[in-house]
Amino acid sequence: MATIKFPELQQLESIIEQLGDRAQTTIIERIVFRGHEFPIHCITLGSDRPDVPVLAFFGGVHGLEKIGSQVILSFLETISHLLDWDKEFLARLENSRLIFVPIVNPVGVYMGTRCNGNGVDLMRNAPIEGEGVTRIFSGQQLSPHLPWYRGDPLNMEKEALAVCRVVEEHLFNAPLSIAFDLHSGFGLNDRLWFPYASSKTPFAFLAEIYALKAQLDLCYKHHIYKIEPTSNEYMINGDLWDFLFNEFILQEKNERVFLPLTLEMGSWLWLRKSPLHLFSRYGLFHPLLPHRQQRIFRRHFALFDFLHRSLLYPEKWTPLTPQQKHDNYQTALKFWYE
């Protein structure tokens, strides 16, 4: 069966060739659409020891928001060259693991659609129900011909299940892990969201995320990110990261910490500068001008580096003493929920 080649997949395959045996590359799923095959690649760099922290990047969950995939691919290209000479970065990889799934929804990226080939919004597809959620954009089961279609949450789509397998294998079993999912299409600011999207309930690692935020504020005083629970902006059905986080909690992983983070790039800012792009298919979700794309590619690398270093040297934000955890939790409640 023939594989359809599109720019993002061609770039990814070129990077895989550059990495060679310095990375482990697997095809975690093959999606068949209209008689063609679309692979979902997963790239693993660093130590295979079970006791190292893990940072995982996911992009292209919504195919129309392909800037997420492109940012990850740009970061991977940088890494492929750092591996040639940067001994400090190589030393980091001896004590950590990086995971990349740059194109979760290859059919959606190829077709330029939010949904996958079955018309399903993969970020509404998980078996988790939002509290008091009724709006259509929160996930509907009326028709795949309407946006935000959930599909059958009890039989999740192959792409969503592939993400679940990667997270369960690599992140659930790590002592400390962060999943980083890149999206676009909301607001004027770049936001870092953490669970929950389905509930106003504070999630289990609220104290840790507040401590991590304090570290970011201290080290990068002029950073651009608004850090908050997703529910501060909206709530939805079927959020994949809410589902995976709840699965992690149910497994009672003792002292292990798992933080699912979503970077929501504020694409309305791009429209404010070029309002006519609203009439383009990608205009609301993707920076169309080359110089703006290049700026976005550069914009988030400092954050990626900060997260990697934070996992390697977590003493300032986890593990917390019982008193620190209590104090951070109470402060975070007031800051984000009251």
QUIKAWO-V737066 format. One record per pair of residues at least 6 apart in sequence whose C-alpha atoms are under 8 Angstrom apart, sorted by the first residue. I is the first residue (numbers start at 1). GAP is how many residues later the second one is. D is the distance in Angstrom with one decimal. If there is no record, write none. Layout:
i->[I I]
gap->[GAP GAP]
d->[D D]
This chain:
i->[1 1 1 2 2 2 3 3 3 3 4 4 4 6 8 8 8 9 9 11 12 12 15 15 15 16 16 16 18 19 22 23 23 23 23 24 24 24 25 25 25 25 26 26 26 27 27 27 27 28 28 28 28 28 29 29 29 29 29 29 30 30 30 30 31 31 31 31 31 31 31 32 33 33 38 38 39 40 40 40 40 40 40 41 41 41 42 42 42 42 43 43 43 44 44 44 44 45 45 45 45 46 46 46 46 46 46 47 47 47 47 47 48 50 50 51 51 52 52 52 52 52 52 53 53 53 53 53 53 53 53 53 54 54 54 54 54 54 54 54 54 54 54 55 55 55 55 55 55 55 55 55 55 55 56 56 56 56 56 56 56 56 56 57 57 57 57 57 57 57 57 57 57 58 58 58 58 58 58 58 58 58 58 58 59 59 59 59 59 59 59 59 59 59 59 60 60 60 60 60 60 60 60 60 60 60 60 60 61 61 61 61 61 61 61 62 62 62 62 62 62 62 62 62 62 62 63 63 63 63 63 63 63 63 63 63 63 63 64 64 64 64 64 64 64 64 65 65 65 65 65 65 65 65 66 66 66 67 67 67 67 67 68 68 68 68 69 69 69 70 70 71 71 72 72 73 74 75 75 82 83 83 92 95 96 103 104 104 104 105 105 106 107 107 108 108 108 108 112 114 115 115 115 115 116 118 119 119 119 119 120 120 120 120 120 120 121 121 121 121 121 122 122 122 122 122 123 123 123 124 124 124 124 124 124 124 124 124 124 125 125 125 125 125 125 125 125 125 125 125 126 126 126 126 126 126 126 126 126 127 127 127 127 127 128 128 128 128 128 128 128 129 129 129 129 130 130 130 130 130 130 130 131 131 131 133 133 133 136 137 137 137 138 138 138 138 139 139 139 139 139 139 140 140 140 141 141 141 142 143 144 150 153 160 164 167 167 171 171 171 171 172 172 172 174 175 175 175 176 176 176 176 177 177 177 177 178 178 178 178 179 179 179 179 180 180 180 180 181 181 181 181 182 182 182 182 183 183 183 183 184 184 184 184 184 184 184 185 185 185 185 185 185 185 185 186 186 186 186 186 187 187 187 187 187 188 188 188 188 189 189 189 189 189 189 189 190 190 190 190 190 190 190 191 191 191 191 191 191 191 191 191 192 192 192 192 192 192 192 192 193 193 193 193 193 193 193 193 194 194 194 194 194 194 194 194 195 195 195 195 195 195 195 195 195 195 196 196 196 196 196 196 197 197 197 197 197 197 197 197 197 198 198 198 198 198 198 198 199 199 200 200 202 205 205 206 206 206 207 207 207 207 207 207 208 208 208 208 208 209 210 210 210 211 211 211 211 212 213 215 215 216 216 217 228 229 232 241 245 245 245 248 267 267 267 267 268 270 271 271 271 271 277 277 277 278 282 287]
gap->[34 35 36 33 34 35 33 34 35 36 32 33 34 104 61 62 95 94 97 62 61 90 61 62 65 7 9 27 62 61 23 20 21 22 23 19 20 21 16 17 18 19 15 16 17 12 13 14 15 11 12 13 14 134 10 11 12 129 130 133 7 8 9 10 6 7 8 9 76 127 128 6 74 84 68 69 67 61 63 64 65 66 119 60 61 62 57 58 59 60 56 57 58 53 54 55 56 48 52 53 54 47 48 49 50 51 52 46 47 48 49 50 49 123 124 123 124 43 44 45 122 123 124 42 43 44 121 122 123 124 258 259 42 43 44 45 116 117 120 122 123 124 257 42 43 44 116 122 123 124 125 252 253 256 42 43 44 45 115 121 122 123 124 15 41 42 43 44 45 122 123 124 125 11 14 42 43 44 45 46 121 122 123 124 7 9 10 13 42 43 44 45 122 123 124 6 7 8 9 42 43 44 45 46 48 49 122 123 42 43 44 53 61 62 122 43 46 47 51 52 53 54 59 60 61 121 42 43 44 45 46 47 48 49 50 51 52 53 44 45 48 49 50 218 221 222 44 49 118 119 120 217 220 221 43 219 220 116 117 218 219 220 34 114 115 116 33 34 113 32 227 225 226 28 30 29 223 222 226 7 6 7 220 217 216 6 55 56 59 11 54 10 9 10 6 7 8 9 170 7 6 7 32 33 6 26 25 26 30 32 24 28 29 30 31 37 26 27 28 29 30 28 35 37 38 118 115 116 117 14 15 24 25 26 112 113 114 115 116 25 26 27 28 31 32 35 112 113 114 115 27 28 30 34 111 112 113 114 117 26 27 29 111 116 25 70 109 110 111 114 115 69 107 108 109 67 68 69 105 106 107 108 67 68 104 102 103 104 12 10 11 99 10 97 98 99 9 10 11 97 98 99 8 9 10 8 9 10 7 6 7 88 85 80 80 12 77 6 7 8 87 76 81 86 82 80 81 82 80 81 82 135 80 81 82 134 80 81 82 83 79 80 81 82 80 81 82 83 79 80 81 82 80 81 82 83 79 80 81 82 79 80 81 82 83 101 102 79 80 81 82 83 99 100 101 78 79 80 81 82 78 79 80 81 82 78 79 80 81 35 36 37 76 77 78 80 34 35 36 73 74 75 76 34 35 36 37 71 72 73 74 75 33 34 35 36 69 70 71 72 34 35 36 37 68 69 70 71 33 34 35 36 65 66 67 68 7 8 34 35 36 46 47 50 65 66 6 7 33 34 35 46 32 33 34 37 38 39 40 42 45 33 37 38 39 40 41 44 32 36 31 32 131 52 54 122 123 126 118 119 120 121 122 125 109 110 112 117 120 50 118 119 122 105 106 107 117 105 14 101 102 7 90 6 108 107 104 19 13 14 15 10 17 18 19 20 16 17 6 7 12 13 6 7 11 6 6 6]
d->[7.2 6.1 6.3 7.9 5.4 6.0 5.6 4.7 5.9 7.8 6.4 6.6 6.5 6.2 7.5 7.0 8.0 7.8 8.0 7.4 6.6 8.0 7.2 6.3 7.3 8.0 7.4 8.0 6.6 5.7 7.2 6.6 5.7 5.0 7.7 5.7 5.0 6.6 6.9 5.7 4.6 6.4 5.8 5.4 6.7 6.2 5.5 4.5 6.2 7.7 5.8 6.1 6.5 6.2 6.0 5.3 7.6 7.3 7.2 6.4 6.3 5.6 4.5 6.2 5.6 4.9 6.2 7.7 7.8 7.5 7.9 6.2 7.4 6.4 6.1 6.7 7.2 7.4 6.4 6.2 7.6 6.9 7.9 6.1 7.6 7.3 7.0 5.6 4.8 7.7 5.7 5.0 6.6 7.1 5.8 4.7 6.5 7.1 5.7 5.1 6.5 4.3 5.8 7.3 5.9 4.5 6.3 6.2 5.2 6.1 5.7 5.5 7.1 7.1 6.2 6.1 6.2 5.8 5.0 6.8 6.4 6.8 7.6 7.6 5.2 6.4 5.8 6.1 4.9 5.5 6.0 6.9 5.9 4.8 5.9 7.4 7.2 6.2 6.5 6.6 4.6 6.5 7.5 6.5 5.1 6.3 8.0 5.8 5.0 6.1 7.5 7.8 6.7 7.8 5.7 4.3 5.8 7.9 8.0 7.9 6.3 4.9 5.9 7.2 7.9 6.1 4.8 6.1 7.0 6.2 4.8 5.9 7.7 7.7 7.9 6.2 4.9 5.4 7.3 6.9 7.6 6.1 4.7 6.4 7.6 5.0 4.5 7.0 6.5 4.6 5.4 6.1 5.9 5.2 7.1 5.5 7.9 5.9 5.1 6.5 4.8 5.3 5.6 7.4 7.8 6.5 7.5 7.5 7.1 5.2 5.2 8.0 6.5 7.3 7.8 6.7 6.6 7.5 7.2 4.5 6.1 7.8 7.3 7.2 7.9 7.5 6.0 7.1 7.3 3.9 3.8 7.3 7.5 5.7 5.2 4.9 6.7 7.5 6.7 6.1 4.7 4.8 4.8 6.6 6.8 8.0 7.8 7.2 6.1 5.7 7.3 7.7 5.3 6.3 6.2 7.9 6.9 7.6 7.3 7.6 5.7 7.6 7.9 4.8 5.5 7.1 5.0 5.9 7.5 7.8 7.7 7.4 5.2 7.8 6.0 6.7 6.5 7.8 7.2 7.2 7.4 6.6 7.6 7.3 7.0 7.6 6.2 8.0 7.5 6.2 6.4 7.9 5.8 5.8 6.1 5.8 4.9 6.6 7.8 6.6 4.5 6.7 7.8 7.7 7.2 7.3 4.8 6.8 6.8 7.9 6.4 7.1 5.2 5.6 5.5 7.9 7.6 5.3 5.6 5.8 7.7 7.4 7.3 7.5 6.2 7.6 6.5 5.2 5.6 7.5 5.6 6.9 7.2 5.0 7.2 5.7 4.0 5.2 7.0 4.8 6.2 6.9 5.1 6.2 7.3 7.6 7.9 4.9 6.9 7.0 5.0 7.5 6.4 7.9 7.9 4.2 5.9 5.3 6.4 4.6 5.9 8.0 5.6 7.0 7.8 7.6 6.2 4.8 6.8 7.6 6.2 6.6 7.7 4.8 5.9 7.6 4.0 6.1 6.5 5.4 4.6 7.3 6.1 5.6 7.9 6.7 6.3 7.0 7.1 7.4 5.7 7.6 7.0 6.6 4.1 5.7 5.0 5.8 5.6 6.3 5.5 7.3 6.1 5.0 5.7 5.6 5.6 6.3 7.2 6.4 7.4 7.2 7.2 7.5 7.1 7.9 8.0 5.5 7.4 7.8 7.1 6.4 7.9 7.0 7.0 7.3 4.6 6.3 5.8 4.8 6.0 6.9 6.3 4.9 6.3 7.3 5.8 4.7 5.7 7.0 7.8 6.3 4.6 5.9 6.3 5.0 5.7 7.1 7.9 6.3 4.7 6.1 5.9 4.9 6.3 7.7 7.2 6.0 4.9 6.1 7.9 5.1 4.5 6.3 6.0 5.5 7.3 7.3 6.7 6.3 5.1 6.9 5.9 4.6 7.8 6.7 6.9 5.3 6.1 6.5 7.9 4.8 6.5 5.3 7.4 4.6 6.4 5.0 4.8 7.5 7.0 7.0 6.9 4.6 7.9 7.5 6.5 5.2 6.4 7.1 5.8 4.5 4.7 5.2 4.6 5.8 7.5 7.9 5.8 5.1 6.4 7.2 6.3 6.0 4.7 6.4 6.5 5.6 4.8 6.4 6.0 5.3 5.2 5.1 5.6 5.0 6.5 7.4 8.0 6.5 4.8 5.9 7.5 6.2 5.0 6.5 7.9 6.3 5.6 6.1 7.7 7.2 5.9 8.0 7.1 7.7 7.3 6.8 6.1 5.9 6.0 5.8 7.4 4.9 4.9 7.0 4.9 5.9 8.0 6.5 6.7 6.9 5.1 5.3 6.0 7.7 6.9 7.1 6.5 6.8 5.9 7.9 7.7 7.4 7.5 7.8 6.0 6.9 5.5 7.4 7.9 4.8 4.5 6.8 5.9 6.2 7.7 7.5 7.7 7.8 6.6 7.8 6.2 7.6 5.0 7.9 7.0 5.6 7.4 7.8 7.6 7.9 7.7 7.3 6.6 7.4 7.9 6.3 7.5 8.0 7.3 7.7 6.4 5.9 7.0 7.4 6.8 6.3 6.4 6.6 7.2 6.8 4.6 7.2 7.6 5.7 7.5 5.5]
